[in-house]
């Protein structure tokens, strides 16, 4: 069984390895991610609005 300090050392070693591999996204990648996130937010908001309207129409409250 690993001790707490061994677990922490392992976690930090893996975190460092991941950070060494990652890179800053270019403007094209950033814009694409922003568009996808915006579309997702709009989609979830629209679904929530539709469900709220349906609930309002059913209960009348």
C-alpha positions in Angstrom: 0.0 0.0 0.0 1.4 3.4 -1.0 1.8 6.1 1.5 0.4 9.6 1.1 3.8 11.1 0.3 4.4 8.4 -2.4 1.0 9.2 -3.9 1.7 12.9 -3.9 5.1 12.4 -5.6 3.5 10.2 -8.2 0.7 12.7 -8.8 3.2 15.6 -9.2 5.4 13.5 -11.5 2.5 12.6 -13.8 1.2 16.2 -13.7 4.7 17.5 -14.7 4.8 15.0 -17.6 1.4 16.1 -18.9 2.4 19.8 -18.7 5.6 19.1 -20.6 3.6 17.6 -23.5 0.9 20.3 -23.7 1.3 23.4 -25.9 -0.5 26.7 -26.2 -3.2 26.5 -28.9 -2.9 28.7 -32.0 -5.5 31.3 -32.8 -7.3 28.9 -35.2 -7.6 26.2 -32.6 -8.7 28.8 -30.0 -11.4 30.2 -32.3 -12.7 26.7 -33.1 -12.9 25.8 -29.4 -14.7 29.0 -28.6 -17.2 28.4 -31.4 -17.9 24.9 -30.3 -18.3 26.0 -26.7 -20.7 28.8 -27.7 -22.8 26.5 -29.8 -23.0 24.0 -26.9 -24.1 26.7 -24.5 -26.8 27.9 -26.9 -28.0 24.4 -27.5 -28.2 23.6 -23.8 -29.9 26.9 -23.1 -32.4 26.3 -25.9 -33.2 22.8 -24.5 -33.7 24.3 -21.0 -36.0 27.0 -22.3 -38.1 24.5 -24.3 -38.4 22.2 -21.2 -39.3 25.2 -19.0 -42.0 26.3 -21.5 -43.4 22.8 -21.7 -43.5 22.7 -17.9 -45.3 26.0 -17.8 -47.9 24.9 -20.4 -48.6 21.7 -18.5 -48.9 23.1 -15.0 -50.0 26.6 -15.9 -47.9 28.1 -13.1 
